[in-house]
Amino acid sequence: GDGSLLRRLSADGDISARHVVDAARAGDGRARTLIEAEANWLGIGFTNLLHLYSPDLIVMGGGLANGFDLLAPSIRAVVEQRAMPAYRDVPIVPAQLGNQAGLIGAASLILWEGEPGAPLAMAQDDENNNDTTKRAGAREASHG
């Protein structure tokens, strides 16, 4: 009932990250404030991850990653301010699978044979009429 764009986008229901991103893109001041606050917390969290695990790359996914372009400058500023010099240049990138990550991850679980990390079983080679099962190497890209 406050007339805000966030309320209109959510149809007076629960406000999601998507609503906040859409409202921020449309210039809504409240949404931009929320984006800045979230970027600050993500920057602090990413800095902690950098110091704990020393990754070569941070991949940001989830619903809020739809606004990566809005969040990235502030996240980067916080990391550059708070991180030890060795970690200030670690790339922070959006997940490439976007909203399909969960679906692809679930599908990869169906394809797994045995323990996680084991090679994927591939269909039998009917063209050569042989009974051997081809196996693909376990690669991150195969599992989403």
mmCIF file of the C-alpha atoms, coordinates in Angstrom:
data_MODEL
# 
_entry.id   MODEL 
# 
loop_
_atom_site.group_PDB 
_atom_site.id 
_atom_site.type_symbol 
_atom_site.label_atom_id 
_atom_site.label_alt_id 
_atom_site.label_comp_id 
_atom_site.label_asym_id 
_atom_site.label_entity_id 
_atom_site.label_seq_id 
_atom_site.pdbx_PDB_ins_code 
_atom_site.Cartn_x 
_atom_site.Cartn_y 
_atom_site.Cartn_z 
_atom_site.occupancy 
_atom_site.B_iso_or_equiv 
_atom_site.pdbx_formal_charge 
_atom_site.auth_seq_id 
_atom_site.auth_comp_id 
_atom_site.auth_asym_id 
_atom_site.auth_atom_id 
_atom_site.pdbx_PDB_model_num 
ATOM 1   C CA . GLY A 1 1   ? 0.000  0.000   0.000   1.00 0.00 ? 1   GLY A CA 1 
ATOM 2   C CA . ASP A 1 2   ? 2.971  2.383   0.004   1.00 0.00 ? 2   ASP A CA 1 
ATOM 3   C CA . GLY A 1 3   ? 2.907  2.822   -3.784  1.00 0.00 ? 3   GLY A CA 1 
ATOM 4   C CA . SER A 1 4   ? 6.457  1.569   -4.225  1.00 0.00 ? 4   SER A CA 1 
ATOM 5   C CA . LEU A 1 5   ? 7.618  -0.145  -7.363  1.00 0.00 ? 5   LEU A CA 1 
ATOM 6   C CA . LEU A 1 6   ? 8.704  -3.139  -5.287  1.00 0.00 ? 6   LEU A CA 1 
ATOM 7   C CA . ARG A 1 7   ? 5.120  -3.607  -4.076  1.00 0.00 ? 7   ARG A CA 1 
ATOM 8   C CA . ARG A 1 8   ? 3.747  -3.344  -7.611  1.00 0.00 ? 8   ARG A CA 1 
ATOM 9   C CA . LEU A 1 9   ? 6.281  -5.807  -9.033  1.00 0.00 ? 9   LEU A CA 1 
ATOM 10  C CA . SER A 1 10  ? 5.521  -8.329  -6.312  1.00 0.00 ? 10  SER A CA 1 
ATOM 11  C CA . ALA A 1 11  ? 1.750  -7.808  -6.661  1.00 0.00 ? 11  ALA A CA 1 
ATOM 12  C CA . ASP A 1 12  ? 1.652  -7.084  -2.909  1.00 0.00 ? 12  ASP A CA 1 
ATOM 13  C CA . GLY A 1 13  ? 3.144  -10.526 -2.241  1.00 0.00 ? 13  GLY A CA 1 
ATOM 14  C CA . ASP A 1 14  ? 6.556  -11.568 -1.057  1.00 0.00 ? 14  ASP A CA 1 
ATOM 15  C CA . ILE A 1 15  ? 9.358  -9.526  -2.573  1.00 0.00 ? 15  ILE A CA 1 
ATOM 16  C CA . SER A 1 16  ? 12.052 -11.626 -4.232  1.00 0.00 ? 16  SER A CA 1 
ATOM 17  C CA . ALA A 1 17  ? 15.568 -10.820 -5.376  1.00 0.00 ? 17  ALA A CA 1 
ATOM 18  C CA . ARG A 1 18  ? 14.215 -10.628 -8.935  1.00 0.00 ? 18  ARG A CA 1 
ATOM 19  C CA . HIS A 1 19  ? 11.760 -7.894  -7.885  1.00 0.00 ? 19  HIS A CA 1 
ATOM 20  C CA . VAL A 1 20  ? 14.534 -5.904  -6.211  1.00 0.00 ? 20  VAL A CA 1 
ATOM 21  C CA . VAL A 1 21  ? 16.788 -6.187  -9.270  1.00 0.00 ? 21  VAL A CA 1 
ATOM 22  C CA . ASP A 1 22  ? 13.973 -5.197  -11.652 1.00 0.00 ? 22  ASP A CA 1 
ATOM 23  C CA . ALA A 1 23  ? 13.010 -2.221  -9.476  1.00 0.00 ? 23  ALA A CA 1 
ATOM 24  C CA . ALA A 1 24  ? 16.645 -1.099  -9.177  1.00 0.00 ? 24  ALA A CA 1 
ATOM 25  C CA . ARG A 1 25  ? 17.019 -1.241  -12.952 1.00 0.00 ? 25  ARG A CA 1 
ATOM 26  C CA . ALA A 1 26  ? 13.904 0.945   -13.208 1.00 0.00 ? 26  ALA A CA 1 
ATOM 27  C CA . GLY A 1 27  ? 15.501 3.507   -10.882 1.00 0.00 ? 27  GLY A CA 1 
ATOM 28  C CA . ASP A 1 28  ? 13.645 2.736   -7.638  1.00 0.00 ? 28  ASP A CA 1 
ATOM 29  C CA . GLY A 1 29  ? 15.589 4.322   -4.754  1.00 0.00 ? 29  GLY A CA 1 
ATOM 30  C CA . ARG A 1 30  ? 14.580 1.718   -2.167  1.00 0.00 ? 30  ARG A CA 1 
ATOM 31  C CA . ALA A 1 31  ? 15.665 -1.097  -4.449  1.00 0.00 ? 31  ALA A CA 1 
ATOM 32  C CA . ARG A 1 32  ? 19.001 0.584   -5.146  1.00 0.00 ? 32  ARG A CA 1 
ATOM 33  C CA . THR A 1 33  ? 19.572 0.951   -1.402  1.00 0.00 ? 33  THR A CA 1 
ATOM 34  C CA . LEU A 1 34  ? 18.860 -2.766  -0.948  1.00 0.00 ? 34  LEU A CA 1 
ATOM 35  C CA . ILE A 1 35  ? 21.238 -3.631  -3.799  1.00 0.00 ? 35  ILE A CA 1 
ATOM 36  C CA . GLU A 1 36  ? 24.017 -1.526  -2.262  1.00 0.00 ? 36  GLU A CA 1 
ATOM 37  C CA . ALA A 1 37  ? 23.519 -3.114  1.167   1.00 0.00 ? 37  ALA A CA 1 
ATOM 38  C CA . GLU A 1 38  ? 23.550 -6.612  -0.308  1.00 0.00 ? 38  GLU A CA 1 
ATOM 39  C CA . ALA A 1 39  ? 26.652 -5.838  -2.385  1.00 0.00 ? 39  ALA A CA 1 
ATOM 40  C CA . ASN A 1 40  ? 28.419 -4.691  0.778   1.00 0.00 ? 40  ASN A CA 1 
ATOM 41  C CA . TRP A 1 41  ? 27.577 -7.934  2.614   1.00 0.00 ? 41  TRP A CA 1 
ATOM 42  C CA . LEU A 1 42  ? 28.532 -10.044 -0.401  1.00 0.00 ? 42  LEU A CA 1 
ATOM 43  C CA . GLY A 1 43  ? 31.844 -8.184  -0.642  1.00 0.00 ? 43  GLY A CA 1 
ATOM 44  C CA . ILE A 1 44  ? 32.550 -8.962  3.015   1.00 0.00 ? 44  ILE A CA 1 
ATOM 45  C CA . GLY A 1 45  ? 31.545 -12.590 2.556   1.00 0.00 ? 45  GLY A CA 1 
ATOM 46  C CA . PHE A 1 46  ? 33.596 -12.997 -0.604  1.00 0.00 ? 46  PHE A CA 1 
ATOM 47  C CA . THR A 1 47  ? 36.598 -11.457 1.142   1.00 0.00 ? 47  THR A CA 1 
ATOM 48  C CA . ASN A 1 48  ? 36.223 -14.041 3.907   1.00 0.00 ? 48  ASN A CA 1 
ATOM 49  C CA . LEU A 1 49  ? 36.024 -16.829 1.328   1.00 0.00 ? 49  LEU A CA 1 
ATOM 50  C CA . LEU A 1 50  ? 39.142 -15.511 -0.405  1.00 0.00 ? 50  LEU A CA 1 
ATOM 51  C CA . HIS A 1 51  ? 41.084 -15.520 2.855   1.00 0.00 ? 51  HIS A CA 1 
ATOM 52  C CA . LEU A 1 52  ? 39.824 -18.958 3.925   1.00 0.00 ? 52  LEU A CA 1 
ATOM 53  C CA . TYR A 1 53  ? 40.083 -20.923 0.668   1.00 0.00 ? 53  TYR A CA 1 
ATOM 54  C CA . SER A 1 54  ? 42.343 -18.958 -1.720  1.00 0.00 ? 54  SER A CA 1 
ATOM 55  C CA . PRO A 1 55  ? 40.202 -19.679 -4.795  1.00 0.00 ? 55  PRO A CA 1 
ATOM 56  C CA . ASP A 1 56  ? 41.315 -18.692 -8.284  1.00 0.00 ? 56  ASP A CA 1 
ATOM 57  C CA . LEU A 1 57  ? 37.801 -17.501 -9.076  1.00 0.00 ? 57  LEU A CA 1 
ATOM 58  C CA . ILE A 1 58  ? 34.510 -16.728 -7.306  1.00 0.00 ? 58  ILE A CA 1 
ATOM 59  C CA . VAL A 1 59  ? 31.353 -17.661 -9.206  1.00 0.00 ? 59  VAL A CA 1 
ATOM 60  C CA . MET A 1 60  ? 28.181 -15.943 -8.065  1.00 0.00 ? 60  MET A CA 1 
ATOM 61  C CA . GLY A 1 61  ? 24.895 -17.706 -8.741  1.00 0.00 ? 61  GLY A CA 1 
ATOM 62  C CA . GLY A 1 62  ? 21.365 -17.734 -7.432  1.00 0.00 ? 62  GLY A CA 1 
ATOM 63  C CA . GLY A 1 63  ? 18.488 -15.334 -7.896  1.00 0.00 ? 63  GLY A CA 1 
ATOM 64  C CA . LEU A 1 64  ? 20.446 -12.271 -6.921  1.00 0.00 ? 64  LEU A CA 1 
ATOM 65  C CA . ALA A 1 65  ? 23.038 -13.039 -9.601  1.00 0.00 ? 65  ALA A CA 1 
ATOM 66  C CA . ASN A 1 66  ? 20.477 -11.744 -12.128 1.00 0.00 ? 66  ASN A CA 1 
ATOM 67  C CA . GLY A 1 67  ? 21.581 -8.327  -10.920 1.00 0.00 ? 67  GLY A CA 1 
ATOM 68  C CA . PHE A 1 68  ? 25.293 -9.108  -11.095 1.00 0.00 ? 68  PHE A CA 1 
ATOM 69  C CA . ASP A 1 69  ? 25.953 -6.011  -13.194 1.00 0.00 ? 69  ASP A CA 1 
ATOM 70  C CA . LEU A 1 70  ? 24.366 -3.852  -10.459 1.00 0.00 ? 70  LEU A CA 1 
ATOM 71  C CA . LEU A 1 71  ? 26.170 -5.610  -7.603  1.00 0.00 ? 71  LEU A CA 1 
ATOM 72  C CA . ALA A 1 72  ? 29.636 -6.181  -9.075  1.00 0.00 ? 72  ALA A CA 1 
ATOM 73  C CA . PRO A 1 73  ? 31.107 -2.673  -8.781  1.00 0.00 ? 73  PRO A CA 1 
ATOM 74  C CA . SER A 1 74  ? 30.284 -2.394  -5.076  1.00 0.00 ? 74  SER A CA 1 
ATOM 75  C CA . ILE A 1 75  ? 31.302 -5.985  -4.359  1.00 0.00 ? 75  ILE A CA 1 
ATOM 76  C CA . ARG A 1 76  ? 34.638 -5.345  -6.085  1.00 0.00 ? 76  ARG A CA 1 
ATOM 77  C CA . ALA A 1 77  ? 35.156 -2.107  -4.115  1.00 0.00 ? 77  ALA A CA 1 
ATOM 78  C CA . VAL A 1 78  ? 34.594 -3.892  -0.794  1.00 0.00 ? 78  VAL A CA 1 
ATOM 79  C CA . VAL A 1 79  ? 36.939 -6.743  -1.758  1.00 0.00 ? 79  VAL A CA 1 
ATOM 80  C CA . GLU A 1 80  ? 39.636 -4.290  -2.841  1.00 0.00 ? 80  GLU A CA 1 
ATOM 81  C CA . GLN A 1 81  ? 39.251 -2.404  0.439   1.00 0.00 ? 81  GLN A CA 1 
ATOM 82  C CA . ARG A 1 82  ? 39.153 -5.416  2.785   1.00 0.00 ? 82  ARG A CA 1 
ATOM 83  C CA . ALA A 1 83  ? 41.118 -8.238  1.152   1.00 0.00 ? 83  ALA A CA 1 
ATOM 84  C CA . MET A 1 84  ? 44.802 -8.891  1.568   1.00 0.00 ? 84  MET A CA 1 
ATOM 85  C CA . PRO A 1 85  ? 46.724 -7.647  -1.485  1.00 0.00 ? 85  PRO A CA 1 
ATOM 86  C CA . ALA A 1 86  ? 47.242 -11.157 -2.882  1.00 0.00 ? 86  ALA A CA 1 
ATOM 87  C CA . TYR A 1 87  ? 43.471 -11.654 -3.202  1.00 0.00 ? 87  TYR A CA 1 
ATOM 88  C CA . ARG A 1 88  ? 42.309 -8.293  -4.486  1.00 0.00 ? 88  ARG A CA 1 
ATOM 89  C CA . ASP A 1 89  ? 42.462 -9.271  -8.155  1.00 0.00 ? 89  ASP A CA 1 
ATOM 90  C CA . VAL A 1 90  ? 40.662 -12.626 -7.948  1.00 0.00 ? 90  VAL A CA 1 
ATOM 91  C CA . PRO A 1 91  ? 37.892 -12.523 -10.591 1.00 0.00 ? 91  PRO A CA 1 
ATOM 92  C CA . ILE A 1 92  ? 34.280 -12.508 -9.427  1.00 0.00 ? 92  ILE A CA 1 
ATOM 93  C CA . VAL A 1 93  ? 31.992 -13.660 -12.235 1.00 0.00 ? 93  VAL A CA 1 
ATOM 94  C CA . PRO A 1 94  ? 28.317 -14.550 -12.668 1.00 0.00 ? 94  PRO A CA 1 
ATOM 95  C CA . ALA A 1 95  ? 27.360 -18.209 -13.036 1.00 0.00 ? 95  ALA A CA 1 
ATOM 96  C CA . GLN A 1 96  ? 26.901 -19.018 -16.713 1.00 0.00 ? 96  GLN A CA 1 
ATOM 97  C CA . LEU A 1 97  ? 23.970 -21.373 -16.218 1.00 0.00 ? 97  LEU A CA 1 
ATOM 98  C CA . GLY A 1 98  ? 21.769 -18.685 -14.706 1.00 0.00 ? 98  GLY A CA 1 
ATOM 99  C CA . ASN A 1 99  ? 18.327 -19.921 -13.694 1.00 0.00 ? 99  ASN A CA 1 
ATOM 100 C CA . GLN A 1 100 ? 19.018 -23.309 -15.274 1.00 0.00 ? 100 GLN A CA 1 
ATOM 101 C CA . ALA A 1 101 ? 21.731 -24.285 -12.750 1.00 0.00 ? 101 ALA A CA 1 
ATOM 102 C CA . GLY A 1 102 ? 19.380 -26.220 -10.475 1.00 0.00 ? 102 GLY A CA 1 
ATOM 103 C CA . LEU A 1 103 ? 17.771 -28.074 -13.361 1.00 0.00 ? 103 LEU A CA 1 
ATOM 104 C CA . ILE A 1 104 ? 21.116 -29.010 -14.889 1.00 0.00 ? 104 ILE A CA 1 
ATOM 105 C CA . GLY A 1 105 ? 22.485 -30.044 -11.491 1.00 0.00 ? 105 GLY A CA 1 
ATOM 106 C CA . ALA A 1 106 ? 19.467 -32.294 -10.882 1.00 0.00 ? 106 ALA A CA 1 
ATOM 107 C CA . ALA A 1 107 ? 19.838 -33.855 -14.323 1.00 0.00 ? 107 ALA A CA 1 
ATOM 108 C CA . SER A 1 108 ? 23.521 -34.545 -13.691 1.00 0.00 ? 108 SER A CA 1 
ATOM 109 C CA . LEU A 1 109 ? 22.616 -36.446 -10.507 1.00 0.00 ? 109 LEU A CA 1 
ATOM 110 C CA . ILE A 1 110 ? 20.440 -38.784 -12.563 1.00 0.00 ? 110 ILE A CA 1 
ATOM 111 C CA . LEU A 1 111 ? 23.357 -39.466 -14.920 1.00 0.00 ? 111 LEU A CA 1 
ATOM 112 C CA . TRP A 1 112 ? 25.806 -40.262 -12.126 1.00 0.00 ? 112 TRP A CA 1 
ATOM 113 C CA . GLU A 1 113 ? 26.630 -43.903 -11.626 1.00 0.00 ? 113 GLU A CA 1 
ATOM 114 C CA . GLY A 1 114 ? 27.914 -44.806 -8.188  1.00 0.00 ? 114 GLY A CA 1 
ATOM 115 C CA . GLU A 1 115 ? 29.592 -42.295 -5.934  1.00 0.00 ? 115 GLU A CA 1 
ATOM 116 C CA . PRO A 1 116 ? 29.674 -38.574 -6.681  1.00 0.00 ? 116 PRO A CA 1 
ATOM 117 C CA . GLY A 1 117 ? 32.819 -37.754 -8.603  1.00 0.00 ? 117 GLY A CA 1 
ATOM 118 C CA . ALA A 1 118 ? 32.775 -41.098 -10.422 1.00 0.00 ? 118 ALA A CA 1 
ATOM 119 C CA . PRO A 1 119 ? 32.788 -41.007 -14.244 1.00 0.00 ? 119 PRO A CA 1 
ATOM 120 C CA . LEU A 1 120 ? 29.455 -40.659 -15.993 1.00 0.00 ? 120 LEU A CA 1 
ATOM 121 C CA . ALA A 1 121 ? 28.105 -43.749 -17.741 1.00 0.00 ? 121 ALA A CA 1 
ATOM 122 C CA . MET A 1 122 ? 27.399 -43.122 -21.392 1.00 0.00 ? 122 MET A CA 1 
ATOM 123 C CA . ALA A 1 123 ? 24.961 -44.924 -23.693 1.00 0.00 ? 123 ALA A CA 1 
ATOM 124 C CA . GLN A 1 124 ? 26.164 -48.086 -25.391 1.00 0.00 ? 124 GLN A CA 1 
ATOM 125 C CA . ASP A 1 125 ? 27.661 -47.680 -28.835 1.00 0.00 ? 125 ASP A CA 1 
ATOM 126 C CA . ASP A 1 126 ? 24.952 -49.180 -31.077 1.00 0.00 ? 126 ASP A CA 1 
ATOM 127 C CA . GLU A 1 127 ? 26.647 -48.058 -34.298 1.00 0.00 ? 127 GLU A CA 1 
ATOM 128 C CA . ASN A 1 128 ? 29.533 -50.489 -33.791 1.00 0.00 ? 128 ASN A CA 1 
ATOM 129 C CA . ASN A 1 129 ? 27.340 -53.216 -32.221 1.00 0.00 ? 129 ASN A CA 1 
ATOM 130 C CA . ASN A 1 130 ? 29.704 -53.625 -29.297 1.00 0.00 ? 130 ASN A CA 1 
ATOM 131 C CA . ASP A 1 131 ? 28.651 -54.116 -25.694 1.00 0.00 ? 131 ASP A CA 1 
ATOM 132 C CA . THR A 1 132 ? 31.214 -51.916 -24.055 1.00 0.00 ? 132 THR A CA 1 
ATOM 133 C CA . THR A 1 133 ? 29.960 -48.949 -22.183 1.00 0.00 ? 133 THR A CA 1 
ATOM 134 C CA . LYS A 1 134 ? 31.770 -45.739 -22.945 1.00 0.00 ? 134 LYS A CA 1 
ATOM 135 C CA . ARG A 1 135 ? 32.688 -43.592 -19.995 1.00 0.00 ? 135 ARG A CA 1 
ATOM 136 C CA . ALA A 1 136 ? 33.385 -39.912 -20.044 1.00 0.00 ? 136 ALA A CA 1 
ATOM 137 C CA . GLY A 1 137 ? 35.923 -38.445 -17.676 1.00 0.00 ? 137 GLY A CA 1 
ATOM 138 C CA . ALA A 1 138 ? 34.448 -36.699 -14.679 1.00 0.00 ? 138 ALA A CA 1 
ATOM 139 C CA . ARG A 1 139 ? 34.563 -33.037 -15.645 1.00 0.00 ? 139 ARG A CA 1 
ATOM 140 C CA . GLU A 1 140 ? 33.012 -30.109 -13.884 1.00 0.00 ? 140 GLU A CA 1 
ATOM 141 C CA . ALA A 1 141 ? 31.284 -29.008 -17.076 1.00 0.00 ? 141 ALA A CA 1 
ATOM 142 C CA . SER A 1 142 ? 29.562 -32.400 -17.318 1.00 0.00 ? 142 SER A CA 1 
ATOM 143 C CA . HIS A 1 143 ? 27.970 -31.857 -13.937 1.00 0.00 ? 143 HIS A CA 1 
ATOM 144 C CA . GLY A 1 144 ? 26.914 -28.248 -14.414 1.00 0.00 ? 144 GLY A CA 1 
# 
